[in-house]
């Protein structure tokens, strides 16, 4: 399995989490904030994975 697949998967998780933030923002701001932090971590991990390759 090529190393790029892991970074692409992390970007996909990031997009999924951003969608959750968008959906939850009006009703549950604390949960949306937690999802936003997780999305930033996933994006940072993907960027770090691409750089380390």
Secondary structure, 3 states (H helix, E strand, C coil): CCCHHHHHHHHHHHHHHHHHHHHHCCCCHHHHHHHHHHHHHHHHHHHHHHHHC
